Amino acid sequence: MKHLIKLLGIILISFVLPAAASEAKRILIIASNLEDMGDLEKHDARNNLWEYAPPYHIFISHGYAVDFASPVGGVVPFSMDPIGISSYTIKYEGFLDRANSSLNPNQVNSKDYAAVFIGGGYGTLFDVASNQKLLDIMAKIYESGGVIGSCGHGAGAFANVKLKNGNFLVQGKRVAGFPNSTEREKDWAKQGTLLPFFIEDQLRKNGALIINKDNIADKRDVIIDDRIVSTMFLPSAALVAKEMLILLEKSGKSNKSK
């Protein structure tokens, strides 16, 4: 009888553990595959390491598993030197190993993820913002109660996300992102002439309430509106990640209960 009870216990565990593991939600980080903007001078379009590595560290250190996704999968290139927390998360938390093994859209099951984060760098404006499969993945995660987070140019990547009801994700919501005035001042994209669109224009066109340095006291502020967490300035990328986790905890999607 004891042997039978033990055997039944083993069978029960074998069924329970996989189910529990499948319930644990992950966080999806979306990045660009591009090195440059496709112009003859090859203006930099790489993802900004300082806007991706700190959030990754926050997610990992709070017990979340993280996957990267990109339009074609595989390697996603980064600009900026690995210093501070960026260096730490590369050396000890497998940041580059994960980033350089990014999933393509066909490999992503939106049901596996509680949140999406997109950092800055110009690339996502070119290849993520126009990738319908990635836009649909973001919509499904959000509509299942998930959180969307961004830093800098990252908001442009989800500006075109449409929900089932036909409305844009950003419609009627406060979203922080790079202003037109900054794009026109800088030579990063030849005063914006190389860009497929200006973030401020696209967000406004799709119904967002624009938040940037032109109408906010502190450009480092994190803006939270109905499960969209955004900031326009890279030092606040880690704060966005933390606020995303706070929202997940409030909504019951936190891994803390798993």
Secondary structure, DSSP 8 states (H G I E B T S, - for coil): -HHHHHHHHHHHHHHHHHHHHHHS-EEEEE----SB-SSTT--B--EEHHHHHHHHHHHHHTT--EEEE-SS-B---EES---THHHHHHHHS-HHHHHTTBB-GGG--GGGEEEEEE--STHHHHHTTT-HHHHHHHHHHHHTT-EEEEETTHHHHTTT-B-TTS-BTTTT-EEE---HHHHHH-TTTTTTTTSSS-HHHHHHHTT-EEESTTT-S-TT--EEETTEEEESSGGGHHHHHHHHHHHHHHHT--GGG-
